[in-house]
Amino acid sequence: MEKAVIYEVLATAEQVTELKRLIELFAIPEETSQKWLDKCNCEGFEDMQSDVIQKCIDSLHKKLQGVAA
């Protein structure tokens, strides 16, 4: 019996840059960003799956829109 191969699409350089920018903008504590990494068993944002890092970015964008409103 063969298992299906599941490919992981890792975060793009643009996603990593955007997340780091938003973390700095909102002064997100290092403990919080480390929790994100720990949750997905990653050592760095570059190791995160693309869809996971995008959820973090989207969440921070919503927070940014709330501040701008």
N, C-alpha and C positions, 0 to 999 in steps of 0.2 A: 504494500500500500504506500503510495507516495503522498507527501504533503504538498499543498499548494505553496508556491513561493510568494512571499509578500515583500514587496519592495518598499523601503522607507525613503521618502523624499525629504532630504535634509533642508534646513533653513538656508535661504539664499544670503549672500553677503548684504544685499539691500535690506532684508528683513532684520538681520543682526544689527546693522547700523541703525535702523529706525528704532528698534527696541532699546538699544543703548541710549539713543538720543532722548527717548521718552522717559526712561528711567532717570536720566540726569535731570530732565526738565521738571519732573515731579518729585525729585529727591527721594526716590524709592529706596528704603533702607536695604543694605546689602543682605540682611537676613531674609528679607522678602524675596529678593531675586534668587537667593540661594535655595529657598523653599521651592521656587518654580523649577529650578534645575534638579533638585533632589526628587521632586515628584515624577519627573520623566527620566530619572536615572541618567542625567547628562552632566558632564564636567564643565561644559561651556555652552553658550547660546548657539554656537556653530554646530553643536551636536544634536540640537533639538529638531524634531520633525517639523517640516514646513507648516503643516496645519496647526500644530500646537503653538508655535511661536506667533503665528498669525492671530490666534485667539488672544494671546497676551497683548499684541499690538492693537487689535480691535478694541479690547477692553480699555486700554489706556487712551485711545482716540476718543472713545465715548466719554471718558472722564474729562478729556480736554475740551470737548464740545460742551459739556456741562459747565465748565469753568468759564468758557467764552460767552455762554448765553446770559 
